[in-house]
Amino acid sequence: MSRADREAAARRIMVGTPPRTAPELYPDAVRRGTRILRRRRTTRRLLWLLLCAAVLAFTVWALVAEPWTRQPSETTPTLTDW
């Protein structure tokens, strides 16, 4: 099948009316779509909650550990000018 034949067949399919679907498929599709949307919403909320918990944990750690301050020296420098 050449490219022109494929394009012509695709045009015929697109111009024609779409096939009728069985009416009993509609409730199943709605139920599945609702379930998928609910799962996505729940996953999105859990990820936001995890992000907020991570930011809170980092903030608490930074306030307690104070990584921006210089640690005190463990030893005293030698005195040479006495």
N, C-alpha and C positions, 0 to 999 in steps of 0.2 A: 504494500500500500504506500503510495507516494505521499509526499507532504501535502500536496493540493487536495488529495482525496481525504486525508485526515482532517484538514481544515474544513472541507465541505461537510464532512460527517459531523464535526463539532458544531458547525453553524446550524445544521438541521436539528441537532439535539437542543441547542439553546433557543431556537425559534419556536420549536414545538411546545405544546402545553405540558406541564409537569405531570407525571403519572399520579393517579389518585392513591392515597395511602388508606390503609384499613382504619376505620374509626376506633377500633379497640386499642390501637397503638398510642393514641393521644394521652390517655390517663397515665400509662406507663412512662411515657416520655416526660410528662409534667412531674411525676413523682421522682424520677431519676434526676431530672434537672434541679428540682428543689433540694434533693439530698446532696448533690454535688455543690450547689451554692452554699448550703449549710456547712458542709465540710470545709470549703474554702474559707468561709467567714470564721469558723472556729480555729482553723490553722493560723489565719492571719492574726486573730486575737491572741493566741498562744505565743506567737512569735513576737508580737509587741510587748506582751507581758514579760517574756524572757529578756528582751532588749532593755526594758525598764529595770528589771531586777539586776542585770549586768551593770547598768549605769549606776544604780544605787550602791551595789557592792563595791564598784570601783571608787565611788565618791567616799564611802565610809572608810575604805582602806587608805585612800589618799589623806583623809583628815587624821586618821590615827597614826599612820606611818610617817607622814610628812616627808616624802622622798625629795622634796626640793631643798630641805635644810641640810647643812653640813653635819656629818656625824662627829661627835666629840672624840678627841684623840684618846687612845687607850694608854699611851705612855706620855710622860712629860719630857720635854726637850732637855738636853744636857746643859748645865750651866758652865760656861767656859770663862766668863769674865770675873769671877770671884777672886 
